Amino acid sequence: MTKPAELREKSTDQLEFSLRETQEQLFRLRFQAATEKLDAPSNLRKFRREIARLKTILRQRDTGTPQ
């Protein structure tokens, strides 16, 4: 889990890469959950929140909203 302040220090390209990577990890976890081989169900929530955090910061940059 990355703190929002740490994410704001990254460039937009780095954030977009992190977003894609996190979405892929969430997809893999959902696949594991469907096949009942998921070790830590709490990771689903963590990755969803991380994706929301990344999307929020990217959106703020697009609209020019102050952080």
CHARMM-style PDB file with segment names, atoms N, HN, CA, C and O in Angstrom:
ATOM      1  N   MET     1       0.840  -1.174   0.000  1.00  0.00      PROA
ATOM      2  CA  MET     1       0.000   0.000   0.000  1.00  0.00      PROA
ATOM      3  C   MET     1       0.884   1.235   0.000  1.00  0.00      PROA
ATOM      4  O   MET     1       1.794   1.383   0.816  1.00  0.00      PROA
ATOM      5  N   THR     2       0.591   2.089  -0.919  1.00  0.00      PROA
ATOM      6  HN  THR     2      -0.147   1.969  -1.582  1.00  0.00      PROA
ATOM      7  CA  THR     2       1.348   3.310  -1.064  1.00  0.00      PROA
ATOM      8  C   THR     2       0.528   4.471  -0.532  1.00  0.00      PROA
ATOM      9  O   THR     2      -0.675   4.561  -0.776  1.00  0.00      PROA
ATOM     10  N   LYS     3       1.182   5.345   0.185  1.00  0.00      PROA
ATOM     11  HN  LYS     3       2.159   5.272   0.382  1.00  0.00      PROA
ATOM     12  CA  LYS     3       0.483   6.508   0.723  1.00  0.00      PROA
ATOM     13  C   LYS     3       0.252   7.525  -0.393  1.00  0.00      PROA
ATOM     14  O   LYS     3       1.050   7.617  -1.325  1.00  0.00      PROA
ATOM     15  N   PRO     4      -0.831   8.281  -0.301  1.00  0.00      PROA
ATOM     16  CA  PRO     4      -1.133   9.269  -1.337  1.00  0.00      PROA
ATOM     17  C   PRO     4      -0.010  10.298  -1.534  1.00  0.00      PROA
ATOM     18  O   PRO     4       0.241  10.718  -2.663  1.00  0.00      PROA
ATOM     19  N   ALA     5       0.651  10.697  -0.482  1.00  0.00      PROA
ATOM     20  HN  ALA     5       0.447  10.355   0.435  1.00  0.00      PROA
ATOM     21  CA  ALA     5       1.734  11.677  -0.614  1.00  0.00      PROA
ATOM     22  C   ALA     5       2.877  11.112  -1.454  1.00  0.00      PROA
ATOM     23  O   ALA     5       3.488  11.834  -2.242  1.00  0.00      PROA
ATOM     24  N   GLU     6       3.163   9.824  -1.287  1.00  0.00      PROA
ATOM     25  HN  GLU     6       2.666   9.238  -0.648  1.00  0.00      PROA
ATOM     26  CA  GLU     6       4.209   9.185  -2.080  1.00  0.00      PROA
ATOM     27  C   GLU     6       3.786   9.075  -3.547  1.00  0.00      PROA
ATOM     28  O   GLU     6       4.610   9.217  -4.450  1.00  0.00      PROA
ATOM     29  N   LEU     7       2.512   8.824  -3.772  1.00  0.00      PROA
ATOM     30  HN  LEU     7       1.842   8.708  -3.039  1.00  0.00      PROA
ATOM     31  CA  LEU     7       2.019   8.701  -5.141  1.00  0.00      PROA
ATOM     32  C   LEU     7       2.062  10.039  -5.863  1.00  0.00      PROA
ATOM     33  O   LEU     7       2.338  10.089  -7.061  1.00  0.00      PROA
ATOM     34  N   ARG     8       1.792  11.123  -5.144  1.00  0.00      PROA
ATOM     35  HN  ARG     8       1.568  11.083  -4.170  1.00  0.00      PROA
ATOM     36  CA  ARG     8       1.774  12.447  -5.776  1.00  0.00      PROA
ATOM     37  C   ARG     8       3.163  12.873  -6.221  1.00  0.00      PROA
ATOM     38  O   ARG     8       3.294  13.731  -7.095  1.00  0.00      PROA
ATOM     39  N   GLU     9       4.197  12.293  -5.639  1.00  0.00      PROA
ATOM     40  HN  GLU     9       4.091  11.597  -4.929  1.00  0.00      PROA
ATOM     41  CA  GLU     9       5.572  12.620  -6.020  1.00  0.00      PROA
ATOM     42  C   GLU     9       5.964  11.961  -7.341  1.00  0.00      PROA
ATOM     43  O   GLU     9       6.917  12.398  -7.987  1.00  0.00      PROA
ATOM     44  N   LYS    10       5.246  10.921  -7.749  1.00  0.00      PROA
ATOM     45  HN  LYS    10       4.472  10.566  -7.225  1.00  0.00      PROA
ATOM     46  CA  LYS    10       5.564  10.195  -8.975  1.00  0.00      PROA
ATOM     47  C   LYS    10       5.052  10.951 -10.195  1.00  0.00      PROA
ATOM     48  O   LYS    10       4.146  11.779 -10.097  1.00  0.00      PROA
ATOM     49  N   SER    11       5.648  10.651 -11.343  1.00  0.00      PROA
ATOM     50  HN  SER    11       6.384   9.978 -11.422  1.00  0.00      PROA
ATOM     51  CA  SER    11       5.198  11.261 -12.588  1.00  0.00      PROA
ATOM     52  C   SER    11       3.903  10.580 -13.054  1.00  0.00      PROA
ATOM     53  O   SER    11       3.526   9.518 -12.557  1.00  0.00      PROA
ATOM     54  N   THR    12       3.252  11.204 -13.994  1.00  0.00      PROA
ATOM     55  HN  THR    12       3.558  12.066 -14.397  1.00  0.00      PROA
ATOM     56  CA  THR    12       2.008  10.658 -14.519  1.00  0.00      PROA
ATOM     57  C   THR    12       2.240   9.310 -15.194  1.00  0.00      PROA
ATOM     58  O   THR    12       1.424   8.398 -15.059  1.00  0.00      PROA
ATOM     59  N   ASP    13       3.345   9.182 -15.915  1.00  0.00      PROA
ATOM     60  HN  ASP    13       4.008   9.923 -16.024  1.00  0.00      PROA
ATOM     61  CA  ASP    13       3.653   7.908 -16.569  1.00  0.00      PROA
ATOM     62  C   ASP    13       3.850   6.793 -15.545  1.00  0.00      PROA
ATOM     63  O   ASP    13       3.384   5.670 -15.741  1.00  0.00      PROA
ATOM     64  N   GLN    14       4.538   7.109 -14.460  1.00  0.00      PROA
ATOM     65  HN  GLN    14       4.916   8.021 -14.301  1.00  0.00      PROA
ATOM     66  CA  GLN    14       4.756   6.111 -13.413  1.00  0.00      PROA
ATOM     67  C   GLN    14       3.437   5.701 -12.777  1.00  0.00      PROA
ATOM     68  O   GLN    14       3.224   4.526 -12.479  1.00  0.00      PROA
ATOM     69  N   LEU    15       2.546   6.676 -12.568  1.00  0.00      PROA
ATOM     70  HN  LEU    15       2.718   7.631 -12.811  1.00  0.00      PROA
ATOM     71  CA  LEU    15       1.245   6.368 -11.977  1.00  0.00      PROA
ATOM     72  C   LEU    15       0.412   5.490 -12.901  1.00  0.00      PROA
ATOM     73  O   LEU    15      -0.240   4.548 -12.451  1.00  0.00      PROA
ATOM     74  N   GLU    16       0.437   5.799 -14.186  1.00  0.00      PROA
ATOM     75  HN  GLU    16       0.967   6.564 -14.551  1.00  0.00      PROA
ATOM     76  CA  GLU    16      -0.325   4.985 -15.144  1.00  0.00      PROA
ATOM     77  C   GLU    16       0.220   3.565 -15.213  1.00  0.00      PROA
ATOM     78  O   GLU    16      -0.550   2.612 -15.326  1.00  0.00      PROA
ATOM     79  N   PHE    17       1.539   3.416 -15.145  1.00  0.00      PROA
ATOM     80  HN  PHE    17       2.165   4.191 -15.052  1.00  0.00      PROA
ATOM     81  CA  PHE    17       2.139   2.084 -15.133  1.00  0.00      PROA
ATOM     82  C   PHE    17       1.732   1.328 -13.865  1.00  0.00      PROA
ATOM     83  O   PHE    17       1.384   0.149 -13.930  1.00  0.00      PROA
ATOM     84  N   SER    18       1.774   2.003 -12.718  1.00  0.00      PROA
ATOM     85  HN  SER    18       2.057   2.961 -12.666  1.00  0.00      PROA
ATOM     86  CA  SER    18       1.367   1.378 -11.457  1.00  0.00      PROA
ATOM     87  C   SER    18      -0.094   0.965 -11.504  1.00  0.00      PROA
ATOM     88  O   SER    18      -0.466  -0.088 -10.986  1.00  0.00      PROA
ATOM     89  N   LEU    19      -0.919   1.795 -12.125  1.00  0.00      PROA
ATOM     90  HN  LEU    19      -0.617   2.651 -12.546  1.00  0.00      PROA
ATOM     91  CA  LEU    19      -2.346   1.485 -12.238  1.00  0.00      PROA
ATOM     92  C   LEU    19      -2.554   0.216 -13.062  1.00  0.00      PROA
ATOM     93  O   LEU    19      -3.303  -0.675 -12.661  1.00  0.00      PROA
ATOM     94  N   ARG    20      -1.892   0.138 -14.211  1.00  0.00      PROA
ATOM     95  HN  ARG    20      -1.284   0.861 -14.537  1.00  0.00      PROA
ATOM     96  CA  ARG    20      -2.026  -1.067 -15.048  1.00  0.00      PROA
ATOM     97  C   ARG    20      -1.542  -2.312 -14.311  1.00  0.00      PROA
ATOM     98  O   ARG    20      -2.176  -3.366 -14.363  1.00  0.00      PROA
ATOM     99  N   GLU    21      -0.434  -2.176 -13.639  1.00  0.00      PROA
ATOM    100  HN  GLU    21       0.081  -1.319 -13.597  1.00  0.00      PROA
ATOM    101  CA  GLU    21       0.137  -3.303 -12.903  1.00  0.00      PROA
ATOM    102  C   GLU    21      -0.792  -3.765 -11.779  1.00  0.00      PROA
ATOM    103  O   GLU    21      -0.995  -4.963 -11.586  1.00  0.00      PROA
ATOM    104  N   THR    22      -1.346  -2.817 -11.051  1.00  0.00      PROA
ATOM    105  HN  THR    22      -1.182  -1.843 -11.208  1.00  0.00      PROA
ATOM    106  CA  THR    22      -2.251  -3.139  -9.946  1.00  0.00      PROA
ATOM    107  C   THR    22      -3.539  -3.771 -10.469  1.00  0.00      PROA
ATOM    108  O   THR    22      -4.071  -4.694  -9.853  1.00  0.00      PROA
ATOM    109  N   GLN    23      -4.041  -3.280 -11.597  1.00  0.00      PROA
ATOM    110  HN  GLN    23      -3.608  -2.529 -12.097  1.00  0.00      PROA
ATOM    111  CA  GLN    23      -5.242  -3.871 -12.183  1.00  0.00      PROA
ATOM    112  C   GLN    23      -4.999  -5.309 -12.618  1.00  0.00      PROA
ATOM    113  O   GLN    23      -5.875  -6.162 -12.473  1.00  0.00      PROA
ATOM    114  N   GLU    24      -3.814  -5.579 -13.149  1.00  0.00      PROA
ATOM    115  HN  GLU    24      -3.102  -4.887 -13.267  1.00  0.00      PROA
ATOM    116  CA  GLU    24      -3.481  -6.949 -13.534  1.00  0.00      PROA
ATOM    117  C   GLU    24      -3.394  -7.863 -12.313  1.00  0.00      PROA
ATOM    118  O   GLU    24      -3.850  -9.006 -12.355  1.00  0.00      PROA
ATOM    119  N   GLN    25      -2.816  -7.363 -11.240  1.00  0.00      PROA
ATOM    120  HN  GLN    25      -2.446  -6.435 -11.207  1.00  0.00      PROA
ATOM    121  CA  GLN    25      -2.724  -8.152 -10.013  1.00  0.00      PROA
ATOM    122  C   GLN    25      -4.110  -8.443  -9.451  1.00  0.00      PROA
ATOM    123  O   GLN    25      -4.376  -9.548  -8.980  1.00  0.00      PROA
ATOM    124  N   LEU    26      -4.992  -7.444  -9.503  1.00  0.00      PROA
ATOM    125  HN  LEU    26      -4.775  -6.546  -9.885  1.00  0.00      PROA
ATOM    126  CA  LEU    26      -6.359  -7.645  -9.026  1.00  0.00      PROA
ATOM    127  C   LEU    26      -7.069  -8.692  -9.879  1.00  0.00      PROA
ATOM    128  O   LEU    26      -7.808  -9.521  -9.348  1.00  0.00      PROA
ATOM    129  N   PHE    27      -6.855  -8.664 -11.195  1.00  0.00      PROA
ATOM    130  HN  PHE    27      -6.255  -7.991 -11.627  1.00  0.00      PROA
ATOM    131  CA  PHE    27      -7.450  -9.661 -12.081  1.00  0.00      PROA
ATOM    132  C   PHE    27      -6.997 -11.063 -11.681  1.00  0.00      PROA
ATOM    133  O   PHE    27      -7.804 -11.989 -11.603  1.00  0.00      PROA
ATOM    134  N   ARG    28      -5.693 -11.205 -11.429  1.00  0.00      PROA
ATOM    135  HN  ARG    28      -5.037 -10.452 -11.492  1.00  0.00      PROA
ATOM    136  CA  ARG    28      -5.173 -12.521 -11.024  1.00  0.00      PROA
ATOM    137  C   ARG    28      -5.786 -12.982  -9.707  1.00  0.00      PROA
ATOM    138  O   ARG    28      -6.115 -14.157  -9.544  1.00  0.00      PROA
ATOM    139  N   LEU    29      -5.938 -12.047  -8.768  1.00  0.00      PROA
ATOM    140  HN  LEU    29      -5.671 -11.093  -8.900  1.00  0.00      PROA
ATOM    141  CA  LEU    29      -6.536 -12.404  -7.482  1.00  0.00      PROA
ATOM    142  C   LEU    29      -7.995 -12.822  -7.643  1.00  0.00      PROA
ATOM    143  O   LEU    29      -8.452 -13.767  -6.999  1.00  0.00      PROA
ATOM    144  N   ARG    30      -8.721 -12.114  -8.506  1.00  0.00      PROA
ATOM    145  HN  ARG    30      -8.349 -11.347  -9.029  1.00  0.00      PROA
ATOM    146  CA  ARG    30     -10.122 -12.490  -8.749  1.00  0.00      PROA
ATOM    147  C   ARG    30     -10.204 -13.875  -9.372  1.00  0.00      PROA
ATOM    148  O   ARG    30     -11.103 -14.654  -9.056  1.00  0.00      PROA
ATOM    149  N   PHE    31      -9.273 -14.173 -10.247  1.00  0.00      PROA
ATOM    150  HN  PHE    31      -8.542 -13.539 -10.503  1.00  0.00      PROA
ATOM    151  CA  PHE    31      -9.234 -15.497 -10.872  1.00  0.00      PROA
ATOM    152  C   PHE    31      -8.975 -16.557  -9.807  1.00  0.00      PROA
ATOM    153  O   PHE    31      -9.614 -17.610  -9.812  1.00  0.00      PROA
ATOM    154  N   GLN    32      -8.048 -16.289  -8.899  1.00  0.00      PROA
ATOM    155  HN  GLN    32      -7.529 -15.435  -8.895  1.00  0.00      PROA
ATOM    156  CA  GLN    32      -7.754 -17.226  -7.806  1.00  0.00      PROA
ATOM    157  C   GLN    32      -8.972 -17.391  -6.904  1.00  0.00      PROA
ATOM    158  O   GLN    32      -9.258 -18.493  -6.434  1.00  0.00      PROA
ATOM    159  N   ALA    33      -9.685 -16.296  -6.663  1.00  0.00      PROA
ATOM    160  HN  ALA    33      -9.452 -15.402  -7.044  1.00  0.00      PROA
ATOM    161  CA  ALA    33     -10.869 -16.366  -5.805  1.00  0.00      PROA
ATOM    162  C   ALA    33     -11.941 -17.239  -6.454  1.00  0.00      PROA
ATOM    163  O   ALA    33     -12.649 -17.979  -5.770  1.00  0.00      PROA
ATOM    164  N   ALA    34     -12.054 -17.147  -7.772  1.00  0.00      PROA
ATOM    165  HN  ALA    34     -11.479 -16.547  -8.327  1.00  0.00      PROA
ATOM    166  CA  ALA    34     -13.057 -17.947  -8.475  1.00  0.00      PROA
ATOM    167  C   ALA    34     -12.717 -19.433  -8.442  1.00  0.00      PROA
ATOM    168  O   ALA    34     -13.608 -20.281  -8.432  1.00  0.00      PROA
ATOM    169  N   THR    35     -11.418 -19.742  -8.425  1.00  0.00      PROA
ATOM    170  HN  THR    35     -10.694 -19.053  -8.433  1.00  0.00      PROA
ATOM    171  CA  THR    35     -11.013 -21.142  -8.385  1.00  0.00      PROA
ATOM    172  C   THR    35     -10.751 -21.630  -6.961  1.00  0.00      PROA
ATOM    173  O   THR    35     -10.256 -22.737  -6.751  1.00  0.00      PROA
ATOM    174  N   GLU    36     -11.090 -20.787  -5.993  1.00  0.00      PROA
ATOM    175  HN  GLU    36     -11.492 -19.888  -6.164  1.00  0.00      PROA
ATOM    176  CA  GLU    36     -10.985 -21.113  -4.565  1.00  0.00      PROA
ATOM    177  C   GLU    36      -9.548 -21.415  -4.128  1.00  0.00      PROA
ATOM    178  O   GLU    36      -9.327 -22.270  -3.270  1.00  0.00      PROA
ATOM    179  N   LYS    37      -8.584 -20.723  -4.709  1.00  0.00      PROA
ATOM    180  HN  LYS    37      -8.764 -20.028  -5.405  1.00  0.00      PROA
ATOM    181  CA  LYS    37      -7.196 -20.908  -4.321  1.00  0.00      PROA
ATOM    182  C   LYS    37      -6.604 -19.608  -3.782  1.00  0.00      PROA
ATOM    183  O   LYS    37      -5.392 -19.401  -3.851  1.00  0.00      PROA
ATOM    184  N   LEU    38      -7.445 -18.742  -3.253  1.00  0.00      PROA
ATOM    185  HN  LEU    38      -8.429 -18.910  -3.197  1.00  0.00      PROA
ATOM    186  CA  LEU    38      -7.008 -17.440  -2.760  1.00  0.00      PROA
ATOM    187  C   LEU    38      -6.523 -17.582  -1.321  1.00  0.00      PROA
ATOM    188  O   LEU    38      -7.254 -18.053  -0.449  1.00  0.00      PROA
ATOM    189  N   ASP    39      -5.278 -17.166  -1.087  1.00  0.00      PROA
ATOM    190  HN  ASP    39      -4.684 -16.783  -1.795  1.00  0.00      PROA
ATOM    191  CA  ASP    39      -4.691 -17.290   0.248  1.00  0.00      PROA
ATOM    192  C   ASP    39      -5.140 -16.174   1.183  1.00  0.00      PROA
ATOM    193  O   ASP    39      -5.478 -16.431   2.339  1.00  0.00      PROA
ATOM    194  N   ALA    40      -5.146 -14.952   0.695  1.00  0.00      PROA
ATOM    195  HN  ALA    40      -4.871 -14.744  -0.244  1.00  0.00      PROA
ATOM    196  CA  ALA    40      -5.479 -13.803   1.532  1.00  0.00      PROA
ATOM    197  C   ALA    40      -6.593 -12.987   0.868  1.00  0.00      PROA
ATOM    198  O   ALA    40      -6.314 -12.140   0.019  1.00  0.00      PROA
ATOM    199  N   PRO    41      -7.835 -13.232   1.240  1.00  0.00      PROA
ATOM    200  CA  PRO    41      -8.951 -12.497   0.639  1.00  0.00      PROA
ATOM    201  C   PRO    41      -8.880 -10.984   0.884  1.00  0.00      PROA
ATOM    202  O   PRO    41      -9.454 -10.208   0.121  1.00  0.00      PROA
ATOM    203  N   SER    42      -8.195 -10.574   1.918  1.00  0.00      PROA
ATOM    204  HN  SER    42      -7.728 -11.205   2.538  1.00  0.00      PROA
ATOM    205  CA  SER    42      -8.088  -9.142   2.216  1.00  0.00      PROA
ATOM    206  C   SER    42      -7.295  -8.395   1.152  1.00  0.00      PROA
ATOM    207  O   SER    42      -7.406  -7.174   1.043  1.00  0.00      PROA
ATOM    208  N   ASN    43      -6.498  -9.112   0.369  1.00  0.00      PROA
ATOM    209  HN  ASN    43      -6.407 -10.104   0.458  1.00  0.00      PROA
ATOM    210  CA  ASN    43      -5.733  -8.465  -0.693  1.00  0.00      PROA
ATOM    211  C   ASN    43      -6.635  -7.891  -1.777  1.00  0.00      PROA
ATOM    212  O   ASN    43      -6.266  -6.912  -2.426  1.00  0.00      PROA
ATOM    213  N   LEU    44      -7.809  -8.477  -1.985  1.00  0.00      PROA
ATOM    214  HN  LEU    44      -8.109  -9.272  -1.458  1.00  0.00      PROA
ATOM    215  CA  LEU    44      -8.749  -7.939  -2.961  1.00  0.00      PROA
ATOM    216  C   LEU    44      -9.108  -6.503  -2.605  1.00  0.00      PROA
ATOM    217  O   LEU    44      -9.089  -5.621  -3.464  1.00  0.00      PROA
ATOM    218  N   ARG    45      -9.430  -6.276  -1.363  1.00  0.00      PROA
ATOM    219  HN  ARG    45      -9.446  -6.993  -0.665  1.00  0.00      PROA
ATOM    220  CA  ARG    45      -9.786  -4.938  -0.895  1.00  0.00      PROA
ATOM    221  C   ARG    45      -8.604  -3.983  -1.014  1.00  0.00      PROA
ATOM    222  O   ARG    45      -8.771  -2.835  -1.425  1.00  0.00      PROA
ATOM    223  N   LYS    46      -7.419  -4.448  -0.660  1.00  0.00      PROA
ATOM    224  HN  LYS    46      -7.283  -5.381  -0.326  1.00  0.00      PROA
ATOM    225  CA  LYS    46      -6.229  -3.600  -0.723  1.00  0.00      PROA
ATOM    226  C   LYS    46      -5.956  -3.136  -2.140  1.00  0.00      PROA
ATOM    227  O   LYS    46      -5.652  -1.964  -2.364  1.00  0.00      PROA
ATOM    228  N   PHE    47      -6.061  -4.049  -3.103  1.00  0.00      PROA
ATOM    229  HN  PHE    47      -6.307  -5.001  -2.922  1.00  0.00      PROA
ATOM    230  CA  PHE    47      -5.789  -3.680  -4.479  1.00  0.00      PROA
ATOM    231  C   PHE    47      -6.877  -2.769  -5.041  1.00  0.00      PROA
ATOM    232  O   PHE    47      -6.576  -1.859  -5.812  1.00  0.00      PROA
ATOM    233  N   ARG    48      -8.136  -3.000  -4.666  1.00  0.00      PROA
ATOM    234  HN  ARG    48      -8.381  -3.739  -4.039  1.00  0.00      PROA
ATOM    235  CA  ARG    48      -9.208  -2.114  -5.122  1.00  0.00      PROA
ATOM    236  C   ARG    48      -8.989  -0.700  -4.606  1.00  0.00      PROA
ATOM    237  O   ARG    48      -9.195   0.271  -5.335  1.00  0.00      PROA
ATOM    238  N   ARG    49      -8.577  -0.584  -3.362  1.00  0.00      PROA
ATOM    239  HN  ARG    49      -8.409  -1.372  -2.770  1.00  0.00      PROA
ATOM    240  CA  ARG    49      -8.328   0.744  -2.792  1.00  0.00      PROA
ATOM    241  C   ARG    49      -7.118   1.416  -3.427  1.00  0.00      PROA
ATOM    242  O   ARG    49      -7.113   2.629  -3.639  1.00  0.00      PROA
ATOM    243  N   GLU    50      -6.104   0.632  -3.726  1.00  0.00      PROA
ATOM    244  HN  GLU    50      -6.109  -0.353  -3.554  1.00  0.00      PROA
ATOM    245  CA  GLU    50      -4.917   1.185  -4.379  1.00  0.00      PROA
ATOM    246  C   GLU    50      -5.274   1.712  -5.775  1.00  0.00      PROA
ATOM    247  O   GLU    50      -4.794   2.769  -6.186  1.00  0.00      PROA
ATOM    248  N   ILE    51      -6.113   0.975  -6.491  1.00  0.00      PROA
ATOM    249  HN  ILE    51      -6.502   0.117  -6.157  1.00  0.00      PROA
ATOM    250  CA  ILE    51      -6.561   1.416  -7.805  1.00  0.00      PROA
ATOM    251  C   ILE    51      -7.355   2.716  -7.682  1.00  0.00      PROA
ATOM    252  O   ILE    51      -7.171   3.636  -8.479  1.00  0.00      PROA
ATOM    253  N   ALA    52      -8.225   2.791  -6.697  1.00  0.00      PROA
ATOM    254  HN  ALA    52      -8.375   2.044  -6.050  1.00  0.00      PROA
ATOM    255  CA  ALA    52      -9.008   4.010  -6.481  1.00  0.00      PROA
ATOM    256  C   ALA    52      -8.096   5.190  -6.151  1.00  0.00      PROA
ATOM    257  O   ALA    52      -8.315   6.302  -6.632  1.00  0.00      PROA
ATOM    258  N   ARG    53      -7.083   4.947  -5.338  1.00  0.00      PROA
ATOM    259  HN  ARG    53      -6.906   4.044  -4.948  1.00  0.00      PROA
ATOM    260  CA  ARG    53      -6.128   5.995  -4.986  1.00  0.00      PROA
ATOM    261  C   ARG    53      -5.405   6.516  -6.229  1.00  0.00      PROA
ATOM    262  O   ARG    53      -5.285   7.725  -6.430  1.00  0.00      PROA
ATOM    263  N   LEU    54      -4.928   5.590  -7.055  1.00  0.00      PROA
ATOM    264  HN  LEU    54      -5.025   4.608  -6.892  1.00  0.00      PROA
ATOM    265  CA  LEU    54      -4.216   5.966  -8.274  1.00  0.00      PROA
ATOM    266  C   LEU    54      -5.126   6.740  -9.231  1.00  0.00      PROA
ATOM    267  O   LEU    54      -4.721   7.757  -9.793  1.00  0.00      PROA
ATOM    268  N   LYS    55      -6.345   6.257  -9.411  1.00  0.00      PROA
ATOM    269  HN  LYS    55      -6.674   5.430  -8.955  1.00  0.00      PROA
ATOM    270  CA  LYS    55      -7.268   6.927 -10.321  1.00  0.00      PROA
ATOM    271  C   LYS    55      -7.632   8.322  -9.811  1.00  0.00      PROA
ATOM    272  O   LYS    55      -7.784   9.250 -10.606  1.00  0.00      PROA
ATOM    273  N   THR    56      -7.768   8.475  -8.519  1.00  0.00      PROA
ATOM    274  HN  THR    56      -7.645   7.721  -7.873  1.00  0.00      PROA
ATOM    275  CA  THR    56      -8.092   9.777  -7.942  1.00  0.00      PROA
ATOM    276  C   THR    56      -6.982  10.778  -8.210  1.00  0.00      PROA
ATOM    277  O   THR    56      -7.249  11.909  -8.615  1.00  0.00      PROA
ATOM    278  N   ILE    57      -5.748  10.374  -7.988  1.00  0.00      PROA
ATOM    279  HN  ILE    57      -5.531   9.456  -7.658  1.00  0.00      PROA
ATOM    280  CA  ILE    57      -4.621  11.281  -8.192  1.00  0.00      PROA
ATOM    281  C   ILE    57      -4.476  11.630  -9.676  1.00  0.00      PROA
ATOM    282  O   ILE    57      -4.217  12.783 -10.019  1.00  0.00      PROA
ATOM    283  N   LEU    58      -4.642  10.640 -10.551  1.00  0.00      PROA
ATOM    284  HN  LEU    58      -4.853   9.703 -10.272  1.00  0.00      PROA
ATOM    285  CA  LEU    58      -4.574  10.919 -11.986  1.00  0.00      PROA
ATOM    286  C   LEU    58      -5.688  11.878 -12.412  1.00  0.00      PROA
ATOM    287  O   LEU    58      -5.462  12.774 -13.226  1.00  0.00      PROA
ATOM    288  N   ARG    59      -6.856  11.692 -11.875  1.00  0.00      PROA
ATOM    289  HN  ARG    59      -7.039  10.964 -11.214  1.00  0.00      PROA
ATOM    290  CA  ARG    59      -7.993  12.567 -12.209  1.00  0.00      PROA
ATOM    291  C   ARG    59      -7.746  13.986 -11.707  1.00  0.00      PROA
ATOM    292  O   ARG    59      -8.067  14.953 -12.398  1.00  0.00      PROA
ATOM    293  N   GLN    60      -7.183  14.113 -10.521  1.00  0.00      PROA
ATOM    294  HN  GLN    60      -6.922  13.327  -9.960  1.00  0.00      PROA
ATOM    295  CA  GLN    60      -6.870  15.436  -9.989  1.00  0.00      PROA
ATOM    296  C   GLN    60      -5.881  16.162 -10.885  1.00  0.00      PROA
ATOM    297  O   GLN    60      -5.984  17.373 -11.080  1.00  0.00      PROA
ATOM    298  N   ARG    61      -4.936  15.433 -11.422  1.00  0.00      PROA
ATOM    299  HN  ARG    61      -4.852  14.449 -11.264  1.00  0.00      PROA
ATOM    300  CA  ARG    61      -3.955  16.046 -12.330  1.00  0.00      PROA
ATOM    301  C   ARG    61      -4.611  16.476 -13.629  1.00  0.00      PROA
ATOM    302  O   ARG    61      -4.264  17.520 -14.182  1.00  0.00      PROA
ATOM    303  N   ASP    62      -5.562  15.677 -14.126  1.00  0.00      PROA
ATOM    304  HN  ASP    62      -5.844  14.830 -13.677  1.00  0.00      PROA
ATOM    305  CA  ASP    62      -6.246  16.017 -15.371  1.00  0.00      PROA
ATOM    306  C   ASP    62      -7.081  17.284 -15.236  1.00  0.00      PROA
ATOM    307  O   ASP    62      -7.104  18.122 -16.138  1.00  0.00      PROA
ATOM    308  N   THR    63      -7.758  17.417 -14.115  1.00  0.00      PROA
ATOM    309  HN  THR    63      -7.740  16.737 -13.382  1.00  0.00      PROA
ATOM    310  CA  THR    63      -8.657  18.553 -13.927  1.00  0.00      PROA
ATOM    311  C   THR    63      -7.951  19.768 -13.338  1.00  0.00      PROA
ATOM    312  O   THR    63      -8.507  20.866 -13.331  1.00  0.00      PROA
ATOM    313  N   GLY    64      -6.731  19.576 -12.846  1.00  0.00      PROA
ATOM    314  HN  GLY    64      -6.280  18.684 -12.852  1.00  0.00      PROA
ATOM    315  CA  GLY    64      -6.005  20.684 -12.247  1.00  0.00      PROA
ATOM    316  C   GLY    64      -6.447  21.001 -10.842  1.00  0.00      PROA
ATOM    317  O   GLY    64      -6.192  22.097 -10.342  1.00  0.00      PROA
ATOM    318  N   THR    65      -7.104  20.063 -10.197  1.00  0.00      PROA
ATOM    319  HN  THR    65      -7.311  19.173 -10.603  1.00  0.00      PROA
ATOM    320  CA  THR    65      -7.560  20.247  -8.833  1.00  0.00      PROA
ATOM    321  C   THR    65      -6.359  20.241  -7.898  1.00  0.00      PROA
ATOM    322  O   THR    65      -5.503  19.363  -8.007  1.00  0.00      PROA
ATOM    323  N   PRO    66      -6.277  21.197  -6.985  1.00  0.00      PROA
ATOM    324  CA  PRO    66      -5.145  21.182  -6.041  1.00  0.00      PROA
ATOM    325  C   PRO    66      -5.206  19.990  -5.097  1.00  0.00      PROA
ATOM    326  O   PRO    66      -6.282  19.529  -4.716  1.00  0.00      PROA
ATOM    327  N   GLN    67      -4.034  19.506  -4.734  1.00  0.00      PROA
ATOM    328  HN  GLN    67      -3.160  19.880  -5.043  1.00  0.00      PROA
ATOM    329  CA  GLN    67      -3.996  18.338  -3.851  1.00  0.00      PROA
ATOM    330  C   GLN    67      -3.981  18.826  -2.464  1.00  0.00      PROA
ATOM    331  OT1 GLN    67      -3.948  18.026  -1.529  1.00  0.00      PROA
TER     332      GLN     67
END
